[in-house]
Amino acid sequence: MKRENISSSTIWEEKVGYSRAVKVGNIIEVAGTTSTDGEMVIGKGNMYEQTKFIFLKIEHALIKANASLKDVVRTRMFVTDISKWEEASKAHYEFFKDIKPAATMVEVNKLINPDHLIEIEVTAIITD
């Protein structure tokens, strides 16, 4: 099977040695994604806004892989404060209410940037 690395052209991909997404055959794995845009954290202090921004970034990566959010079969959300789960869930619902992927949300001690409230990764499978 052919492997395709999908880049979002951030400096961290080269520094750390990863791809925003990797497509092998009809399977796409999207790396842990935060609400960072360049040097700025979008939605600082707001779980809902960060989650929305992340899903837009993930959608962009999927489009580059010739897929869409409709192909997502699993989401994994890592939050720094589980008491804000409803804010993240509200954004998740807005993107996936009709798709209904398997979903996981777990609380973690911290993320790489203290302003990040959530990090999300997804798995997509193209079935068409």
C-alpha positions as CSV (number, residue, x, y, z in Angstrom):
1,M,0.0,0.0,0.0
2,K,1.1,3.5,-0.7
3,R,1.9,5.8,2.2
4,E,1.3,9.6,1.9
5,N,2.5,12.1,4.6
6,I,0.3,15.2,4.8
7,S,2.0,18.3,6.1
8,S,0.5,21.4,7.6
9,S,3.9,23.1,7.1
10,T,4.4,24.0,10.8
11,I,8.0,24.3,12.0
12,W,7.3,21.6,14.6
13,E,6.8,18.9,12.0
14,E,10.4,19.2,10.9
15,K,11.8,19.8,14.4
16,V,9.9,16.8,16.0
17,G,9.8,14.6,12.9
18,Y,6.1,14.0,12.4
19,S,3.3,14.6,9.9
20,R,-0.1,16.3,10.5
21,A,-1.6,13.2,9.0
22,V,-0.5,9.9,7.4
23,K,-2.6,8.1,4.8
24,V,-2.0,4.5,4.1
25,G,-4.4,3.0,1.6
26,N,-7.8,4.2,2.7
27,I,-6.9,4.8,6.3
28,I,-5.9,8.3,7.6
29,E,-4.4,9.0,11.0
30,V,-4.4,12.6,12.1
31,A,-1.8,13.5,14.7
32,G,-2.6,15.2,18.0
33,T,-3.8,18.7,17.0
34,T,-4.0,21.8,19.2
35,S,-5.5,25.2,18.7
36,T,-2.1,26.8,17.8
37,D,-2.0,28.9,14.7
38,G,1.6,30.0,14.0
39,E,2.8,31.4,17.4
40,M,-0.8,32.1,18.7
41,V,-3.2,29.9,20.7
42,I,-6.7,30.4,19.3
43,G,-9.4,30.5,21.9
44,K,-7.1,31.0,24.9
45,G,-9.0,30.1,28.0
46,N,-12.0,28.8,26.1
47,M,-12.4,25.0,25.6
48,Y,-15.3,25.4,23.1
49,E,-13.4,27.8,20.8
50,Q,-10.2,25.7,21.0
51,T,-12.2,22.5,20.1
52,K,-13.9,24.2,17.1
53,F,-10.6,25.5,15.8
54,I,-9.0,22.1,16.1
55,F,-11.7,20.4,14.2
56,L,-11.3,22.9,11.4
57,K,-7.6,22.2,11.3
58,I,-8.3,18.5,11.2
59,E,-10.9,18.9,8.5
60,H,-8.3,20.8,6.4
61,A,-5.8,17.9,6.8
62,L,-8.4,15.4,5.8
63,I,-9.2,17.4,2.7
64,K,-5.5,17.4,1.7
65,A,-5.8,13.6,2.0
66,N,-8.9,13.5,-0.3
67,A,-11.2,12.8,2.6
68,S,-13.6,14.6,4.8
69,L,-15.1,14.7,8.3
70,K,-17.6,12.1,7.1
71,D,-14.8,9.6,6.9
72,V,-13.9,10.0,10.6
73,V,-14.5,6.8,12.5
74,R,-12.8,7.7,15.8
75,T,-12.0,10.9,17.8
76,R,-9.7,11.1,20.8
77,M,-9.8,14.2,23.0
78,F,-7.3,14.9,25.6
79,V,-8.5,17.6,28.0
80,T,-6.7,19.3,30.9
81,D,-9.9,19.9,32.8
82,I,-12.6,17.2,32.5
83,S,-15.1,19.5,34.3
84,K,-15.2,21.5,31.0
85,W,-16.2,18.3,29.1
86,E,-19.6,19.8,28.0
87,E,-17.8,22.7,26.2
88,A,-15.7,20.3,24.2
89,S,-18.7,18.0,23.6
90,K,-20.8,20.9,22.3
91,A,-18.2,21.6,19.6
92,H,-17.8,17.8,18.9
93,Y,-21.5,17.6,18.4
94,E,-21.6,20.5,15.9
95,F,-19.1,18.7,13.7
96,F,-20.1,15.1,14.1
97,K,-23.8,15.0,15.1
98,D,-24.7,13.1,11.9
99,I,-21.4,11.2,11.6
100,K,-21.3,9.8,15.1
101,P,-17.7,8.4,15.3
102,A,-16.5,6.4,18.2
103,A,-15.2,9.0,20.7
104,T,-12.9,9.1,23.7
105,M,-12.3,12.0,26.1
106,V,-9.7,11.7,28.8
107,E,-8.3,14.1,31.3
108,V,-4.5,14.6,31.2
109,N,-2.2,16.4,33.6
110,K,-1.0,18.9,31.1
111,L,-0.3,19.5,27.4
112,I,2.9,20.9,25.8
113,N,1.7,24.5,26.1
114,P,-0.1,25.6,29.3
115,D,-2.6,27.6,27.2
116,H,-3.8,24.4,25.4
117,L,-6.9,23.1,27.1
118,I,-7.5,20.2,24.6
119,E,-5.6,18.2,22.0
120,I,-7.5,16.0,19.5
121,E,-6.5,13.2,17.1
122,V,-8.7,11.3,14.7
123,T,-8.8,8.2,12.6
124,A,-10.6,8.3,9.2
125,I,-11.3,5.5,6.8
126,I,-12.4,6.3,3.2
127,T,-15.1,3.8,2.2
128,D,-16.3,5.3,-1.1
